[in-house]
Amino acid sequence: MNISLLDMNQQDEPLYKKPIKVEKKLVHVPVLSEGTVYQLDGFLSYVDTEHNENHHNTSDLSNIGVVITHPHPMLGGNYNNNVVLGISSFLTNHLHIPTLCFNFRGVGGSQGKGSWRGSYEREDVLAAVSYLLDHAPIGHRPTRIIIVGYSYGAVIGSSVADSHQSIIGYTSVSYPFGPLTLMLLGPLLELGKSNKPKLFIQGDRDNFTGTSKYKSRTADFPHPTEVRLFENVDHFYGGREKLLAKEISKWICTTFTNLPKES
């Protein structure tokens, strides 16, 4: 397992495309659960085909999309979050790949009610994956999906890695390895131990998971697993969203494409 300690003020600059106009749409993601179809609030971002430098380049990022999952609803989590939207904006602007953020059921305008142990939320993530695959605008539909989960969203997002053949890997940002998470969502931790590529990111001043526990827990995940630890960063990444998103982008480029890591 590759563990890296990073100073967020001193990162290498990977090769990114210049930011251009991004199309943004509010969408409704349907999820079928126990015989009822619920509509989830979604936020889809993509680059118009005319301006997308990946459009005809099958060796790079042209068929990759990202679904991003938000923090715990009972703690005020939703997709209108600095980390969630910061990652979405950076990935679409700089890598020109479509991203879909959404609210779990019962959050914001999303219909239905959430679950204590994540069963409904897992269905929501898989519905978002299917939506991005099947309903993104023509010319922007990916065939490979990466899940990026933040906090509680990391627990839920990672747990579906092996539940859909189009999911090729995941990133977990500040996965909460504390006792409450393990008590309520412990089985999901095991489901996240996929053999697909994985990236874990956390700050060394995280408010919920100490550094030693973070290292020991992530060491239990099978290869390939990469682990990043940012210096002087807490759970909320205030003012550090862009640098966090850069690290995720570097991992995507080096893991799933032939793009160089650095300029």
KAHU-V509422 format. One record per residue. RES is the residue in three letters. PSI is psi in whole degrees, 0 to 359 (* if undefined). OMEGA is omega in radians with two decimals (999 if undefined). D_FIRST is the distance of its C-alpha to the first C-alpha in Angstrom with 2 decimals. Layout:
BEGIN
res,psi,omega,d_first
RES,PSI,OMEGA,D_FIRST
RES,PSI,OMEGA,D_FIRST
END
This chain:
BEGIN
res,psi,omega,d_first
MET,134,-3.12,0.00
ASN,114,3.11,3.80
ILE,127,-3.11,6.35
SER,134,3.02,9.86
LEU,123,-3.01,13.22
LEU,139,2.97,15.87
ASP,116,-3.07,19.62
MET,347,3.11,21.13
ASN,353,-3.09,24.22
GLN,79,3.11,22.71
GLN,145,3.03,20.64
ASP,147,3.14,21.02
GLU,114,3.06,23.19
PRO,170,-3.14,21.99
LEU,111,3.11,24.80
TYR,156,3.04,26.27
LYS,156,-3.13,29.59
LYS,140,3.10,32.39
PRO,136,3.06,32.89
ILE,183,-3.06,35.82
LYS,132,3.13,37.64
VAL,133,3.04,35.62
GLU,136,-3.12,37.41
LYS,131,-3.09,36.88
LYS,137,2.94,38.24
LEU,129,-3.06,38.58
VAL,168,3.03,38.15
HIS,123,-3.10,38.49
VAL,116,3.13,35.84
PRO,139,3.06,37.46
VAL,126,3.11,35.76
LEU,123,-3.10,37.56
SER,119,3.09,37.18
GLU,43,3.06,39.51
GLY,359,-3.13,42.18
THR,138,3.08,42.22
VAL,122,3.08,40.97
TYR,150,3.09,39.68
GLN,127,-3.14,39.29
LEU,138,3.01,36.34
ASP,134,3.09,36.59
GLY,158,3.13,34.38
PHE,108,-3.06,33.88
LEU,131,3.10,33.27
SER,136,3.12,32.62
TYR,163,3.11,32.91
VAL,132,3.13,34.34
ASP,140,-3.07,37.69
THR,322,-3.10,37.62
GLU,330,-3.08,40.06
HIS,4,-3.04,37.68
ASN,109,-3.08,34.34
GLU,347,3.11,33.15
ASN,353,-2.89,30.64
HIS,318,-3.09,33.45
HIS,19,-3.08,34.25
ASN,90,-3.03,30.96
THR,346,-3.12,29.20
SER,350,-3.05,26.44
ASP,250,-2.95,25.15
LEU,10,-2.96,25.13
SER,335,-3.07,28.48
ASN,22,3.13,27.43
ILE,138,3.00,24.61
GLY,161,-3.08,25.45
VAL,131,2.99,23.72
VAL,130,-3.06,24.70
ILE,131,-3.08,24.14
THR,143,-2.93,24.59
HIS,170,-3.14,26.16
PRO,179,-2.98,26.12
HIS,126,-3.14,28.12
PRO,325,-3.09,31.73
MET,351,3.04,33.21
LEU,20,3.09,31.95
GLY,10,-3.09,33.44
GLY,139,3.00,30.54
ASN,179,-3.08,31.47
TYR,345,3.08,30.52
ASN,66,-2.99,32.77
ASN,144,-3.05,30.04
ASN,321,-3.13,29.05
VAL,313,-3.12,25.34
VAL,308,-3.10,26.03
LEU,329,3.09,28.81
GLY,317,3.10,27.18
ILE,314,-3.14,24.22
SER,311,-3.10,26.75
SER,315,-3.08,29.06
PHE,314,-3.10,26.61
LEU,318,-3.11,25.01
THR,318,-3.14,28.50
ASN,317,-2.97,30.18
HIS,329,3.11,27.77
LEU,350,3.10,26.08
HIS,36,3.09,29.20
ILE,146,3.14,27.49
PRO,143,3.07,29.12
THR,146,3.10,27.74
LEU,117,2.97,29.12
CYS,152,3.12,29.13
PHE,162,3.04,31.13
ASN,132,3.01,32.41
PHE,159,-3.11,31.72
ARG,142,-3.10,35.01
GLY,359,-3.13,37.34
VAL,133,-3.12,35.92
GLY,232,3.12,38.25
GLY,4,3.12,40.32
SER,136,-3.10,38.10
GLN,165,3.06,40.15
GLY,188,3.12,39.56
LYS,149,3.14,37.91
GLY,176,3.13,34.34
SER,155,3.13,33.00
TRP,327,-3.00,31.71
ARG,14,2.95,28.88
GLY,4,-3.08,27.73
SER,316,3.13,29.42
TYR,321,-3.12,31.58
GLU,326,3.06,28.92
ARG,319,3.06,26.74
GLU,322,3.14,29.88
ASP,317,-3.14,30.29
VAL,315,-3.14,26.92
LEU,326,3.06,27.69
ALA,321,3.10,31.15
ALA,321,3.07,29.79
VAL,311,-3.14,27.67
SER,322,3.12,30.87
TYR,313,-3.11,32.90
LEU,323,3.12,30.82
LEU,321,-2.93,30.92
ASP,339,-2.98,34.62
HIS,359,3.00,36.38
ALA,153,-3.10,34.99
PRO,145,3.11,37.82
ILE,135,-3.10,38.58
GLY,352,-3.13,36.73
HIS,8,-3.04,33.76
ARG,119,3.13,32.53
PRO,166,3.00,28.92
THR,348,3.11,27.77
ARG,134,-3.06,24.03
ILE,135,2.99,22.84
ILE,133,3.07,19.82
ILE,131,3.02,19.92
VAL,114,-3.12,19.40
GLY,142,3.14,20.05
TYR,127,3.10,20.96
SER,235,3.08,21.33
TYR,323,3.11,23.15
GLY,334,3.08,22.79
ALA,322,3.11,19.00
VAL,311,-3.11,19.67
ILE,311,-3.07,22.28
GLY,316,-3.12,20.71
SER,333,-3.05,17.42
SER,347,3.14,19.63
VAL,10,-3.04,21.46
ALA,323,-3.11,18.69
ASP,14,-3.09,20.06
SER,356,3.12,23.63
HIS,130,-3.04,24.64
GLN,339,-3.13,24.20
SER,346,3.10,24.27
ILE,122,-3.05,21.14
ILE,353,3.13,18.40
GLY,177,3.14,15.58
TYR,158,2.99,15.43
THR,132,3.07,14.73
SER,116,3.12,15.15
VAL,117,3.10,16.90
SER,54,3.06,17.51
TYR,124,-3.09,16.95
PRO,99,-3.10,19.48
PHE,18,-3.09,18.09
GLY,172,-3.05,21.51
PRO,325,-3.13,24.00
LEU,318,3.09,26.21
THR,315,-3.11,23.54
LEU,327,3.14,22.54
MET,316,-3.07,26.27
LEU,326,-2.98,27.20
LEU,18,-3.08,24.18
GLY,315,3.13,22.21
PRO,332,-3.14,22.49
LEU,332,3.07,20.95
LEU,317,3.14,17.67
GLU,322,3.13,17.53
LEU,335,3.14,18.68
GLY,354,-3.09,15.77
LYS,62,-3.13,13.33
SER,158,3.04,13.93
ASN,3,3.08,12.56
LYS,160,-3.14,13.33
PRO,139,-3.07,11.23
LYS,142,3.04,10.34
LEU,127,3.05,10.34
PHE,134,3.13,10.90
ILE,137,3.08,13.33
GLN,156,3.02,15.44
GLY,150,-3.12,17.97
ASP,357,3.05,18.17
ARG,30,-3.12,21.67
ASP,141,-3.05,20.98
ASN,347,-3.02,24.08
PHE,336,-3.11,22.69
THR,119,3.11,19.28
GLY,158,-3.08,18.80
THR,318,-3.12,15.86
SER,318,3.11,15.25
LYS,320,3.11,15.45
TYR,314,-3.13,13.19
LYS,318,-3.10,10.33
SER,321,-3.14,11.34
ARG,315,-3.12,11.88
THR,337,3.09,8.76
ALA,342,3.14,6.98
ASP,351,-3.11,9.54
PHE,140,-3.07,8.63
PRO,159,3.04,8.25
HIS,145,-0.04,6.65
PRO,125,3.10,7.05
THR,128,3.05,5.64
GLU,144,-3.06,5.93
VAL,130,3.09,7.43
ARG,140,3.08,10.73
LEU,115,-3.12,13.23
PHE,135,3.12,16.76
GLU,141,3.02,19.29
ASN,39,-3.14,22.62
VAL,135,3.11,21.99
ASP,196,-3.04,22.99
HIS,343,-2.90,22.58
PHE,349,2.99,25.18
TYR,31,-3.14,24.29
GLY,121,-3.12,28.00
GLY,359,-3.10,28.71
ARG,11,-3.04,25.06
GLU,318,-3.09,24.89
LYS,318,-3.13,25.19
LEU,324,3.04,22.41
LEU,313,-3.13,20.08
ALA,326,3.08,21.26
LYS,319,-3.13,20.76
GLU,320,3.08,17.02
ILE,319,3.14,16.91
SER,318,3.10,19.25
LYS,317,3.13,17.25
TRP,317,3.11,14.29
ILE,314,-3.10,16.99
CYS,317,-3.07,18.64
THR,336,-3.08,15.85
THR,323,-2.97,14.35
PHE,0,-3.12,17.72
THR,181,3.07,20.35
ASN,11,3.14,21.58
LEU,145,3.11,22.22
PRO,153,-3.13,21.32
LYS,321,-3.04,18.81
GLU,156,3.03,21.43
SER,*,999,25.20
END
